[in-house]
Amino acid sequence: MAKLIYRVARPLVPPVIIRCQQIAPPSPEKLTLRLVMQRLAQCFRLMVGVQDYGNYVRHMQAHHPDQPAMSERDFHRYCLDARFPGKGGKLGKCPC
């Protein structure tokens, strides 16, 4: 009886793969312990809300070379204001 319950009708012809695409291109960087630790540290920082100034500077140099990048202090102030909006130094929302 159990064999009849779990029996699945299978097609007589095997499926044909029409086109196969690579999901993600292979990374040119070698996966080293240092790289893994850097990415893990970046992941934890982003989880607690600390933005990555180095990535911001690299992005500005690559995509907006005509605009100057903010200083590190201004960058962190901008990120805090974006996360916890408030006027006149008062917190508009509970950060919880």
N, C-alpha and C positions, 0 to 999 in steps of 0.2 A: 504494500500500500504506500509506504514512504517513497518508493522509487517513482510512483505515479504522480505524487504530489509535487516533487521537486523536478520533474522532467520538464525540460524546456524545448520547445520546437525550434530547431536550428535550420537556417536556410541551407538548401542543397548546394548553392553556389557560394564560394567564399567571397567576402566583400573585397572590392577593388579600391585601392587608394588612388584617388585622382590626382591630388596635389598635396605635397607635404611642405609646410613652412616652418622655419625656425622661429620659436617663440621669442627668444632674446639673442642678440648677437653675442658671440663669445667676447669676454672682456680682454683687452690687450694687457691689462695689469696682471701680474702674477699674484695669486692669493697667498700672501705671506701673513705671518702671525702679527706683524706690526700693522698691516692694513686692516686685518680683522679687528684688532684692538681699537684702532682709530675709528672705524665705522661703528663699533659697539659703543664706544664713548660718545660719539656724536648722536647715536640713537637714544641713549639715556638722557643726554642733555636736552634733546628735543622733546622727550617725554615730560620733563619737568618744566619746560618752557624757556630754556636758555637757548637763544638763537645763535647760529654759527657765523661769526663775523668774517672769518676767513673765506667761507663760501660766498658770502655777500660781496666781498672785495673781488674775488675771482669772477663772479657773475658780472659785476659792474665793468671790469676791465674787458671781458669778452664781448658783452652785449651792448654796453653803453660807454664806449671809450671817450666820448665827448663830454660826459658829465662827471664831475668829481664825486668820489665816494665819500660818504659821511664818516666822521671820526668814530672811533669805537664807542666812545661815551654817548654821542648823539644816536648811534645805531641802537644801542641798548635802551636808551630813553624812548626812541621811536617804537621799539618792539613792546616795551611796557605800556606805553600809551595805547597802542593798538590792541593789546590784550585786555587791559583794564581801563576803559574809557572813563574819563572824569574831567570836570572843569574846575579851574582854580585850585588845583591840588587836592580836591576832595574826590574820594572814590565814588564813582557813579553806581557801581554794582558791587555786590559782595564777591570777592575773588574765589569763594569756595565753589 
